[in-house]
Structure formats: C-alpha cells, structure tokens
Amino acid sequence: MKVTKILGAMALLGVTSLFAADGATLFKTCATCHGANAEKHALNKSQVIKGWDAAKIEKALHGYKDGSYGGAMKGVMKGQVARLSDADIKALAGYISAMK
C-alpha cells in the first residue's frame, strides 16, 4: 500500500512537470500584464517582449530569478519567475520568441 502511494505521488508530479513545461500554458500568467501576444509594456513600465529571441528571454528570466536583471519591474518579476524551473523558462522563452 505504501509503495502504491509513493508511485502515485511520483506519477502525479511527473504529469504536473510535463504540463508545467508547456510554454503556452505558462504564458497565460504572463499575458495578464504583457498582453495575449506579448505586445504590451507590462504595467507601462517594462519593455515589449514580443520580438525578443529565445536566448534574450531566457537570460532575462534567469536574471529576474537570481536578482541580477531588471529595472522597475525587478521585484514583481522575481516573484513571478521564482517557481519556474529551467525547463519552464526554456519552454516559455521558446513560446514567446515564436510569437508573430
């Protein structure tokens, strides 16, 4: 019984991780401030991220996460990216950079 519970929990975490690394799903939270197509200046204080390449987005997100990047929105963004894994950041960067 105990092994079954452990395996069930591991399976649930694995499935959750698969969904979390989906850029489109992750971007739904970002769209609140950045716009549905990343076309807005978030809270009129950030750069428009639409058109950025994936490497630039990854660098910015990692920088927000470790506190080495950002201006006026640094505090807000640090909280937003704190829960993102490296795989999440990569998926999100790929999704945003592909927006036309």
LOVEX-59257 format. One line per field, with one value per atom (N, C-alpha, C, CB): residue in three letters; atom name; x, y, z. Coordinates in steps of 0.001 Angstrom, whole numbers, plus 500000, padded with zeros to 6 digits. Glycine has a CB too. Layout:
<nodes>
type <- [Ala	...]
atom <- [CA	...]
c1 <- [X	...]
c2 <- [Y	...]
c3 <- [Z	...]
</nodes>
This chain:
<nodes>
type <- [Met	Met	Met	Met	Lys	Lys	Lys	Lys	Val	Val	Val	Val	Thr	Thr	Thr	Thr	Lys	Lys	Lys	Lys	Ile	Ile	Ile	Ile	Leu	Leu	Leu	Leu	Gly	Gly	Gly	Gly	Ala	Ala	Ala	Ala	Met	Met	Met	Met	Ala	Ala	Ala	Ala	Leu	Leu	Leu	Leu	Leu	Leu	Leu	Leu	Gly	Gly	Gly	Gly	Val	Val	Val	Val	Thr	Thr	Thr	Thr	Ser	Ser	Ser	Ser	Leu	Leu	Leu	Leu	Phe	Phe	Phe	Phe	Ala	Ala	Ala	Ala	Ala	Ala	Ala	Ala	Asp	Asp	Asp	Asp	Gly	Gly	Gly	Gly	Ala	Ala	Ala	Ala	Thr	Thr	Thr	Thr	Leu	Leu	Leu	Leu	Phe	Phe	Phe	Phe	Lys	Lys	Lys	Lys	Thr	Thr	Thr	Thr	Cys	Cys	Cys	Cys	Ala	Ala	Ala	Ala	Thr	Thr	Thr	Thr	Cys	Cys	Cys	Cys	His	His	His	His	Gly	Gly	Gly	Gly	Ala	Ala	Ala	Ala	Asn	Asn	Asn	Asn	Ala	Ala	Ala	Ala	Glu	Glu	Glu	Glu	Lys	Lys	Lys	Lys	His	His	His	His	Ala	Ala	Ala	Ala	Leu	Leu	Leu	Leu	Asn	Asn	Asn	Asn	Lys	Lys	Lys	Lys	Ser	Ser	Ser	Ser	Gln	Gln	Gln	Gln	Val	Val	Val	Val	Ile	Ile	Ile	Ile	Lys	Lys	Lys	Lys	Gly	Gly	Gly	Gly	Trp	Trp	Trp	Trp	Asp	Asp	Asp	Asp	Ala	Ala	Ala	Ala	Ala	Ala	Ala	Ala	Lys	Lys	Lys	Lys	Ile	Ile	Ile	Ile	Glu	Glu	Glu	Glu	Lys	Lys	Lys	Lys	Ala	Ala	Ala	Ala	Leu	Leu	Leu	Leu	His	His	His	His	Gly	Gly	Gly	Gly	Tyr	Tyr	Tyr	Tyr	Lys	Lys	Lys	Lys	Asp	Asp	Asp	Asp	Gly	Gly	Gly	Gly	Ser	Ser	Ser	Ser	Tyr	Tyr	Tyr	Tyr	Gly	Gly	Gly	Gly	Gly	Gly	Gly	Gly	Ala	Ala	Ala	Ala	Met	Met	Met	Met	Lys	Lys	Lys	Lys	Gly	Gly	Gly	Gly	Val	Val	Val	Val	Met	Met	Met	Met	Lys	Lys	Lys	Lys	Gly	Gly	Gly	Gly	Gln	Gln	Gln	Gln	Val	Val	Val	Val	Ala	Ala	Ala	Ala	Arg	Arg	Arg	Arg	Leu	Leu	Leu	Leu	Ser	Ser	Ser	Ser	Asp	Asp	Asp	Asp	Ala	Ala	Ala	Ala	Asp	Asp	Asp	Asp	Ile	Ile	Ile	Ile	Lys	Lys	Lys	Lys	Ala	Ala	Ala	Ala	Leu	Leu	Leu	Leu	Ala	Ala	Ala	Ala	Gly	Gly	Gly	Gly	Tyr	Tyr	Tyr	Tyr	Ile	Ile	Ile	Ile	Ser	Ser	Ser	Ser	Ala	Ala	Ala	Ala	Met	Met	Met	Met	Lys	Lys	Lys	Lys]
atom <- [N	CA	C	CB	N	CA	C	CB	N	CA	C	CB	N	CA	C	CB	N	CA	C	CB	N	CA	C	CB	N	CA	C	CB	N	CA	C	CB	N	CA	C	CB	N	CA	C	CB	N	CA	C	CB	N	CA	C	CB	N	CA	C	CB	N	CA	C	CB	N	CA	C	CB	N	CA	C	CB	N	CA	C	CB	N	CA	C	CB	N	CA	C	CB	N	CA	C	CB	N	CA	C	CB	N	CA	C	CB	N	CA	C	CB	N	CA	C	CB	N	CA	C	CB	N	CA	C	CB	N	CA	C	CB	N	CA	C	CB	N	CA	C	CB	N	CA	C	CB	N	CA	C	CB	N	CA	C	CB	N	CA	C	CB	N	CA	C	CB	N	CA	C	CB	N	CA	C	CB	N	CA	C	CB	N	CA	C	CB	N	CA	C	CB	N	CA	C	CB	N	CA	C	CB	N	CA	C	CB	N	CA	C	CB	N	CA	C	CB	N	CA	C	CB	N	CA	C	CB	N	CA	C	CB	N	CA	C	CB	N	CA	C	CB	N	CA	C	CB	N	CA	C	CB	N	CA	C	CB	N	CA	C	CB	N	CA	C	CB	N	CA	C	CB	N	CA	C	CB	N	CA	C	CB	N	CA	C	CB	N	CA	C	CB	N	CA	C	CB	N	CA	C	CB	N	CA	C	CB	N	CA	C	CB	N	CA	C	CB	N	CA	C	CB	N	CA	C	CB	N	CA	C	CB	N	CA	C	CB	N	CA	C	CB	N	CA	C	CB	N	CA	C	CB	N	CA	C	CB	N	CA	C	CB	N	CA	C	CB	N	CA	C	CB	N	CA	C	CB	N	CA	C	CB	N	CA	C	CB	N	CA	C	CB	N	CA	C	CB	N	CA	C	CB	N	CA	C	CB	N	CA	C	CB	N	CA	C	CB	N	CA	C	CB	N	CA	C	CB	N	CA	C	CB	N	CA	C	CB	N	CA	C	CB	N	CA	C	CB	N	CA	C	CB	N	CA	C	CB	N	CA	C	CB	N	CA	C	CB	N	CA	C	CB	N	CA	C	CB	N	CA	C	CB	N	CA	C	CB	N	CA	C	CB	N	CA	C	CB]
c1 <- [500813	500000	500862	499072	501917	502787	503502	503812	503958	504640	503683	505193	502440	501445	501236	500120	501170	501002	502200	500789	503385	504601	504641	505857	504344	504341	503266	504120	502122	501052	501471	499781	502113	502585	503644	503150	504545	505591	504982	506611	503985	503318	502622	502308	501972	501298	502301	500511	503417	504450	505015	505574	505195	505703	504754	505954	503471	502462	502411	501073	502456	502454	503654	502452	504814	506017	505872	507233	505235	505044	504185	504410	503131	502261	502940	500951	503730	504373	505368	505067	505973	506969	506344	507935	505031	504345	504330	502902	505012	505134	503815	505953	502873	501569	500826	500720	500871	500207	500880	500213	502197	502929	502680	504408	502540	502387	501052	502531	500076	498773	498914	497821	499791	500044	500714	500923	501633	502367	501447	503528	500480	499598	498784	498668	498574	497834	498469	497773	499781	500487	501080	501592	501592	502306	501396	503363	500134	499203	499179	499568	498108	497901	498989	496553	499583	500647	501959	500234	502144	503370	503636	504569	502551	502665	502594	501588	502411	502216	503441	501024	503556	504511	503842	504883	504330	503679	503603	504433	502386	502112	502733	502629	502906	503521	504920	502659	505610	506950	508003	506916	507609	508585	508694	508208	509659	509811	508774	511254	508424	507596	508502	506960	508067	508919	508669	508708	507597	507337	508490	505953	509008	510119	511483	510106	511536	512793	513114	512722	514401	514774	514798	516165	514761	514654	515809	514601	517023	518189	518050	519484	517567	517391	516319	517006	515256	514182	514676	512958	515380	515920	516856	516659	517740	518693	517952	519653	516932	516158	515434	515144	514787	514040	514958	513245	516098	517067	517592	518249	517810	518280	517262	518625	516000	514958	514951	513565	515099	515036	516179	515073	517398	518536	518808	519777	517988	518110	519127	518444	519711	520762	520245	521804	518943	518380	517129	518058	516908	515635	515747	514765	514768	514662	513459	514560	512519	511341	510516	510469	510536	509698	510455	509125	511675	512511	511837	513813	511272	510642	509429	510241	508602	507406	507811	506527	508754	509149	509881	510024	510651	511337	510320	512183	509225	508167	507481	507147	507335	506674	507498	506377	508813	509654	510233	510786	510036	510628	510263	510195	509066	508597	508972	507094	509510	509811	511101	509906	511050	512252	513006	511897	514206	514967	514205	516353	513541	512748	511562	512254	510936	509826	510296	509202	511431	511977	512296	513241	512882	513210	511940	514007	510927	509659	508983	508713	508979	508365	509103	508353	510416	511220	510971	512718	510876	510597	509227	510697	508262	506893	506825	505916	507378	507316	508079	507888	509250	510071	509422	511463	508512	507835	506598	507432	506221	505036	505273	504661	504284	504387	503441	504119]
c2 <- [498808	500000	501263	499994	501288	502448	502692	502257	501624	501740	502304	500365	501887	502371	503874	501624	504341	505766	506564	506018	506038	506717	506776	506003	505656	505632	506560	504200	506604	507503	508965	507262	509300	510674	511032	510855	510104	510351	510526	509198	509739	509860	511211	508723	511641	512934	514073	513131	514006	515028	515016	514819	513842	513732	514340	512286	514078	514635	516151	514006	516633	518068	518730	518344	518105	518655	518733	517820	517734	517759	518941	516456	519203	520323	521657	520221	521704	522954	523426	522792	522500	522878	523283	521736	523450	523875	525399	523296	525977	527426	528154	527776	527613	528265	528324	527530	527258	527225	528190	525803	528182	529074	530537	528772	530841	532230	532832	532329	532020	532552	533508	531403	533188	534065	535359	533349	535259	536426	537369	535974	536782	537559	538594	536636	538379	539336	540721	538868	540787	542074	542359	542106	541326	541514	541479	540456	541121	541034	539643	542046	539321	537985	537592	537921	538582	538314	538964	538805	539212	539817	541198	538911	541887	543162	544389	543253	544215	545348	545633	545099	546881	547285	546917	548852	545897	545440	546575	544238	546871	547928	549263	547527	549428	550622	550901	551820	549855	550034	549142	549768	548161	547224	547381	545787	546710	546659	545693	546228	545886	544913	543721	545524	542528	541346	540623	540387	540966	540372	540753	540847	539769	540021	539677	541455	539428	539028	537591	539160	537290	535904	535106	535836	533786	532897	533083	531448	533279	533436	534681	533515	535773	537020	536842	538182	536151	535915	535028	535274	533949	533055	533808	531871	534615	535383	536324	536186	537003	537920	537170	538695	536058	535309	534731	534190	534194	533687	534839	532956	535997	537161	537656	538269	537678	538044	537048	538090	535793	534744	534867	533363	535158	535261	536693	534709	537644	539020	539868	539018	539350	540077	540885	539109	540919	541599	542359	540592	543470	544154	545567	543387	546319	547698	547851	548649	548673	548991	547754	549981	546748	545563	544410	545089	544661	543600	542841	544188	543557	542913	542085	543948	542626	541911	540651	542819	540788	539658	538580	540137	538954	537949	536997	538623	537551	536710	535854	537564	536384	535646	534463	536574	534616	533549	532608	534162	532929	532130	530657	532669	530349	528956	528236	528917	528963	528344	527537	529408	526349	525529	525974	524009	525453	525757	525305	525082	524150	523644	524562	522213	525079	526015	527282	526367	527807	529030	528800	529491	527674	527355	527255	526035	526584	526433	527787	525466	528592	529915	530806	530566	530781	531583	531154	531459	529864	529365	529800	527847	529748	530146	531639	529812	532457	533912	534314	534660	533724	534116	533717	533479	532762	532310	533148	530850	534062	534882	535828	535680	535936	536792	537941	536010]
c3 <- [500000	500000	500000	501197	500820	500919	499584	502057	498938	497650	496601	497197	496631	495687	495851	495875	497088	497340	496842	498825	497073	496624	495101	497165	494454	492990	492421	492482	493065	492622	492734	493441	493828	494025	492991	495445	492712	491710	490328	491693	490006	488713	488582	488525	489644	489637	489447	490939	490136	489971	488559	490985	487993	486623	485618	486269	485759	484866	485035	485144	486266	486526	485871	488033	485935	485313	483811	485670	483212	481766	481355	481284	482117	481785	482077	482558	483133	483525	482484	484859	481736	480747	479409	480535	479364	478159	478123	478100	477152	477058	476967	475888	476211	476058	477384	475016	478140	479436	480402	480010	480421	481301	480958	481233	479669	479248	479671	477754	479970	480386	481571	480750	482494	483636	483175	484685	482249	481738	480962	480840	480260	479390	480154	478646	481420	482230	482143	483689	482191	482127	480747	483165	480089	478819	477592	478676	477766	476644	476045	475577	475370	474799	473808	474116	473161	472184	472584	470803	473867	474413	473827	474147	473468	472756	473660	471728	474956	475854	476715	476740	477127	478164	479484	478086	480160	481390	482400	481993	482826	483788	483362	485160	482064	481467	481982	481722	482426	482990	482343	484467	481566	481008	479502	481357	478949	477504	476932	477109	475678	474968	474669	473637	475053	474872	473555	476012	472868	471559	470628	470978	469926	469023	469620	468610	470912	471528	471116	473077	470961	470666	471971	469947	471823	472987	473962	472534	473455	474335	475206	473505	474628	475381	476462	474428	476130	477100	478231	476416	477885	478915	479848	478271	479275	480081	481030	479171	480522	481361	482481	480508	482151	483163	484232	482509	483812	484800	485654	484094	485019	485755	486767	484800	486374	487334	488495	486645	488158	489182	490191	488524	489698	490621	491090	489959	490627	491089	490356	492503	489279	488561	487373	488082	487135	485970	486380	484840	485719	485863	486379	486759	486008	486447	487358	485248	486928	487736	488095	486999	487251	487472	488142	486149	488572	489133	490283	489616	491221	492373	491993	493385	491110	490656	489900	489760	488982	488145	488937	487008	489926	490744	491357	491853	491843	492399	491350	493091	490146	489075	488576	487925	488529	487968	489030	487175	490291	491368	491276	492708	490854	490812	489517	490988	488541	487248	487288	486167	486726	486589	485341	486515	485159	483941	482700	483985	482790	481664	481381	481950	482433	482264	481554	483628	481982	481390	479920	482148	479607	478212	477365	478134	477885	477157	476970	477905	477994	477933	476937	479323	476976	476042	474601	476375	474373	473023	472539	472988	473415	473057	472730	474204	473599	473387	472126	474610	471932	470766	469442	470863	469473	468249	467912	468392	468803	468561	467389	469824	466532	465346	465436	464084]
</nodes>
